[in-house]
């Protein structure tokens, strides 16, 4: 199997690095067993960046290695140490590369040395518990997870940036012409389709320097896929002008320079997008006696069409100087009309699921599906093995207005709430009107009362809170708790002896997590 040396179109799978996880940590030192949260944040993942490199002329590297991934961000640590940033992956591409998705959506056109495009953004690092601390949640027992990096398939298509494009039939002498006017050394032979890949040559005419592109020869029916030229016509789309190279020494029956020109113009019209480019005509091979005679017969007819025609010989160099300066004039005029191309940095920002920063709620056969950038991002950041983190997620969704919207649409307690990508959704049971703020939570560290309502201590605290509203003036919270316990024991037929509990334990009716004494 032949190994390609020139590749102008590839499909590339890119994946950005994942953000590092935040960490939940408590500062500890002698005489300060609980010095406060000091968990650091995770580092962001590395991004995948395309950058125009003038020294790169082909996409062959990505043909052999079509999968590329940036590095992940580092995990946070205690003592407020943040994780390391993931290293960006910079992929060099040729000037004139078009970046698109598999469905044909164009993401960007990379022109100019140094132009950059961020095609896959690295995931954000998760916050540590030090960053999550607040007046209500002074010592969070959880941290946020790092977000996964973006991952997608892109198509890179190279369109050579040249000033003049050479078009013509196979063996018309295009490769000989470009070798005559520049230092390019394409393969030259006396058989058709010698040129299999585009060739670029740099030409100097006085103070003007420009590039000339030679593509494989066109034949009739190229627009329908015949021959090689149609596959490479993309490389002359950016050219300021086209030069028709016509073989005047051709001996094939039924062919003449005028018909050859008409066939090529017909194929260019079928390809489309080149109608506005100035045309030059080079009647090549006039060094051959029959070639000079044929050129003299048709030159007037072609000029009557408004074309600028030159009789040249790539072999002897005759007429080449006039042709070079004619091309230089067109290039100068084209450059004067176009603004200077500067290096730019393009960042691809995918739209959120609903096209906005808010959220949408729709009813499906499986339940209520919540879509939006924020809810789906928060789902990815949540450690579902930590109930306090789940409670924090519920509070964020509540503040965003998700719970209110569900109620307005008719959701009832127990309905399934689905958040996240369809292939990896998270399902909740709808439990409205509960707030998991740490100052109001009646549960142990790392627990959310909404997930553990079967715990007797939770129900007991609720009963005490309700009874406190009707307590006597001289009753304390402990008196109310004893009275309730006595009533329960009497209902079961048991004794109503004194209540016993360990001070500071979960059974202590005066115990409160936010109490300074409870933290010692």
N, C-alpha and C positions, 0 to 999 in steps of 0.2 A: 504493500500500500504506500502510495507516494505521500511524503510529508509536505504539507503546504508551507510555503515561505512567505506568502502574503495572505492575510485574512482581513476582510473589511466589514464583517458582520458576525457578531457573537451574541449568545445569550449567557448572561452572567448572574449567578446567584450570590447575593451579598447579604451578610448578617452583621449587624452592629453588636458590640459587646453589651452584656448585661450589667446593670448597676449593682454595686455591692450592697449587701444588707446592712442596715443599721444594727446597733447592738444595745441591749438593755443591761446596764451596769450601775452599781452603786459604789460611790467612793468610800473607801474604808482605810482608816489609819488608826494608830493607837489613840485611845480615848475618844475616838469618833467612829463608832461602829457603823453609823448610818449618816454619812456625810453628804447625802444628796445624789441625784442621778448624774452620771458622768459618761454615759454611753455615746460614742462618736458616730458620725454619719458614714454611710457607705460612699465610696467613690463612684462617679459616673462612668459608664462604659464607653469604650472607644467608638468613634463614628467611622463610617466608610466614606471616603472622600475621593472623587475623581478630580484629577488635575491635568491640565494640558501641558505636555512636555514636548518642546520642538524637536527633541532628539528621537522621539518615538514616531514611527511612520506606519505601523501595522498593529493589529489587535491579536497577533498570533499567540502572545503569552496567555491571554484569556481563553483562547481556543484550547490550549493544552491544560489549563487549570481554571475551570469555569466556576469554582466555588471559592469565595473569599470571606474571611471573618475577622473582625476586629477583636481586640482583647477585652476581657471583662474588668470591671472596676473592683477595687479591693474592699474587703469588709471592714467596717468600723471596729474600734476597740475601746476599752475603758480608758479613763483618764482623759476624756475628750479628744481622743485620737481618731481622726477621720481616715477613711480608706483611700488608697492611692487611685488616681485617675487611670482609667483604661487607656492604652495607647491607640491613637487614631491610625487607621489603615489608609494610606494614601496610594491610590492606583493611578499611574501615569497613563494618559491616553493621547492619541494624536490630535493635532489641531483640526477642527472640523468634525468632531465626533458628535453625533446626535444620540441622545439618551431617551429611551422610551420604554413603556411597559409592554408586556406581551400582547395586550389588546390594541396596540398602536398608539396609545396616548403618549404624546411627546412631553417629556419632562424638562428638557433643556437642550440647547444647541451650544456646544462649547467651542467658542472662537477666541483666539488670542492666547499667547503664551502666558501661563500662570493662572488662567481661569479655573476656578474650583467649583465643584458641585458636591454638596453633602447629600448622598443618595440614601443613606441609612443612618439615622440619628441614634447615638448610643443611649442606653437606658439610664434614667436618673437613679442616683443612689438613694437608698432608704434612710430616713431620719432615725437617729438614735434617740434613746429616751431622754437625754439631756435637752434635745431640741423640741421634744414633745411636752416638756414640763410646762405647766401653767399655774395660775392662781388656784384653780379648782383641782387640777391633777398635778400635785407637787412632786410625786415620785412614781411616774409611770412604770409599770412592770412589764412593758413590751416595747418593741421598736418596729419600724416599718421595713418591709422587704424592698430590695432593689427591683426596679422595673426591667423587664426584658428589652433588649435592643430591637430596633426595627429589622425586619427581614423581608426581602422581596426579590423577585426576578426582574432584571432589566435587560433590554436589548441595546447593545452598542453598535451603531452603524457609522462607518467612516465615509465621509464625503470630502475628498481631497480638496484642500484650499489652494487653487491655482488661478493664475490670471488668464491664461489662454488654454483652451482645450482643443486638442487635435482629434478630428473625427474623419473616418474614411473607410473604404473597403479594405479587407485583408490584402496585404502585400502592396498597398498603395505607396509605401515608403515613409510612413509616419515615424517609425523607429529610426530610420536613417536620417530623417529631417531633424529630429530632436537631438540625435548624436552630433549632427553637423553644427547646430547653433548653441549647444551647451556641452558641459562635461559629462552629461549622462551617458552611460554605456549600456543601453538595452540590448537584448539579444536580437541579432539581425541575421536573417536567412532567407533563401529564395523559395519559401513555401508558405501557404496561408496559415494564419493564426500563430505566427511566431510569438507574438506578444500575448502572454496569458495573464499578466497582472498590469495594473497601471504603472507608468513610469513618470517620474518628475524630473524636469531639467531646469536649471537656473540660467537665465539669459541676461546679458548686459548689453544695452543699446545706449551709448553715450553715458548720461548720468542716471538713466533709468534701469533698474534691475527688476526683473519679473520672472515668474515661474510658468512653465509650460507643462501640461499633462497630456500624456499619450495613453489612450485606452485601447483595448483589443478591438479589432476591426469589426465594423458593422456589415451585416448582410441583409438582404430583403427578408422580411419576416422576423427580424430581431425582436420587434414588439410582442410577438407571439411566443418568444422563447427560443428562436433559432439562433445558433451561434453563441458567441461569448460577449459581444459588445453590449447587449442590453443590460446584463448584470452589472456592468461597470459604468453605465451612463450617469449614475449618481455622482460620479467623481468629476463631472464637468458641470454640475448644476450651479456651482458657485463661481464659475469662470466669468470674467468680464466680457469675453468674446470667444467665438468658435472659429477655428481655422479648418476648412474643408481641404483635405489633401487628396487630390485626384490623380490617378495613374493615367498618364497620357500614352504610355508605351504598352498598354494592355493589348493582348492579341486574342482575347476570348471573343468568340462570335456573338453578335447582338449587344455588345457593350460599347458605350462611348462616354466621354466626360460629362455631357449634359444629362444623359440618363442616369449616370452614377450619382450626380448631384441631386437629381429629383428623388431617387430612391432614398438617399440619406436624409434629405429634408422630410420625406414622408415618415421615416422611422422616428426622427426627432419629434415630429408633430404628434405621433401616437404616444410617445413617452410623455410629452407635455412639460410645460414649465420653462421652455427654452426659446419661446417665440420672440422675446424682446432682446435677445443677445445679438450684438453686431456680428456680421459674418465676413470672413475673409476667405478667398479661394486661392489655393496654391496648386497650379498645374505642374505636377512634378515629373521628373525624368525627361526633361528636354535635352539632356545630353545624348539620348538615343535619337537617331535621325527621324524615325517615324514619330517619336514622341514630340519633337519640336514642330513637325508639320501639323499633327493633330491639334496641338495647343494653339497654333496660329489660326486654325479653322474655327475654333469655338470661343476664343478670347473675347471677340467683339459681342457675340451673342450673350455671353455671361455678363459683360459690362452693361449691356442694355437693360439687364434686370436690376441694375443699381448696385451690383457687387463690385468690390475692390479685388481685382484679379492680378496674380503675380505668376509669371512663368519662371520656374526655378528648377534647379537640379541639386538634390541633396548630395549626390556623389561628387560633383565638380565644384559646388558652391556658387554656381551662377545664379544671380537674382536673390540670393539669401540676404544680403545686406538691406536691400529695399524692403523685403518682407519683415525683417527684424524690426526696423524702425517704424513700419506701419503698425505692427503689434504694439510697440512701445507707446505710440500716440494714443491708441485706444485705452491702454492701461492707465496712462496719465490722466485721461479724461474721466475714467471710471473712478480712480482714487480721489480725484478732486470733488466728486459728487458725494462720496461716502464719508461719514464721520469716522474719526480715528477710533479703532476698536481697543478698548482698555480691558485689562484683566478684571474679572468680576468674580464674586463668590455667591453661588446660588445654593440655597438651602431648601430642600424638599420638605414641606410641612403637610403631611397627609391630613385630610379633613376628618373631623370626628364622625362618629357613626350617624349622627343626626344632622350634620352640616353646621353645627353651632357649638358653643361652649356650654350650653345648658344640657337638658336631657329630655327624652321623650318616654312616654309610657304607653304601651300597646297591649291589648289583651290577645292572647294566643290560646290554642288548645291545651298547652301545658301550664299556663298561668299568666301572670303579668310580667312582660319583658320590659326592663328599663335599659335604654340605650343612651349613651352620651359619653363625652370625653372624660369628665370628672368621675362619674360612678365607675366606669370600667377601669380607669387608672387606679382608683382607690381599692378596687377588688384585687388588682395585681400587687398592691403594696401590703396587703393584709396577711398576717400569719394566722391562719385559721386554727392552729393548734393552741393558740393563746386566747382565752375567752375575753380577757380585758381588751385585747386588740380588736376582737370582733365587736365588742361594745363601742369602742372608739369609732369603728367603721359605721355602726348604726347611727351614732350621733352625727357624724359628718353627713350621712345621707338625709337625716332628719333636718339638719340645718339647711341643706340644699333645697329642701321642699319636696323630696320624693314621697315621704309619708303623707303629706297633705294632698299631693296630686293623686296618690292612690286612693285616698278616702273620697276625693271628689269624683273619681271615676267609678266608684262603687265597690272597691276592694273591701273584703271583710276579714276579720281575724281568722288566721289559718290558711288563707290563700297563698299559693306559691308565688314568690317573687324571684324572677330570673334576671341576673345581671352578668354581663360579660359576653365574650365572643361565643357564637353558637356552638363551636366545637369544644369549648372549655368553659361552660357557664357555671355560675354558682347559684344555688337555689336556697332561698330563705322562706320561712313561714312568716307571714305578715303578723307582727305584734305591735300595734300602734300605741302611741302616747306613753312611751317609757323613755326615760333619759338616763344615760349611763355615766353622767359626770361623776368624777371620782369623789367629790364631796358629798354626793347624794347616794352613792352606791352602798348597798347594805350587803356586801359580800367580801370574801377573802381576796387577797392579792392575786391577780391573774384570773379572776372569775367575773362573770357577768350574770347578774341575778336573773336576767331574762332567759338565760340558758340553763339555769339550775334552780328553778322555782320550786322544785320538789324538796329542797333542803328545809327541814323543820325550823332551823334558826331564822331563815328568811321570813317564814310565815309568822313566827313568834314576834319578830321585830315589828312586822306590820300591825299585829294585834295590839302591841304595846303602844305604837304610834297613834292608833285610833282611840285607845282608851285614855290616852293623855289629854285628849280634847275634853273629856268629861270628868277629869280627876278632881278630887276635893282640894281645897285651898292649901291644906297642910300636907298633902301627899307628894312624895317624890317619885321619880321614875322607878326606883327600886320597889317602892310600896305598890305601885300599879302592877309591876311585873309579878310580885308575890301574890297579889289579889287574883290576878288572872290564872296563875298556876294553881292556886288553891281551888278556884272554881272548876278548873279542868279535872283536878284530882278528885274533887267531890263528885263530879259527874260520872267518873269512872268507879266510884265507890272506894277510893283509896283514902289514905290518911292525908291530912292537910298540914303536915309538918313544915318546918322551915325550909326555905329554898336554899340549895347549895350550888355553888359554881366557882370556878377558878377565875379570879380577877384578871381581866385582860384577855380572857378566852372568848371564843365565838358565842358562848352561852351567857356572857356577862351582859346584862341589859343596858349597862352604861357604857359599854365598849363602843368606841367609834374610831374608824381607821384614821381619820384626819386629826384625832386627838394627839397632842404632843406626847402625853404619857403612853399612848398606845404604840408609839414608835420607839420607845426606849427599851 
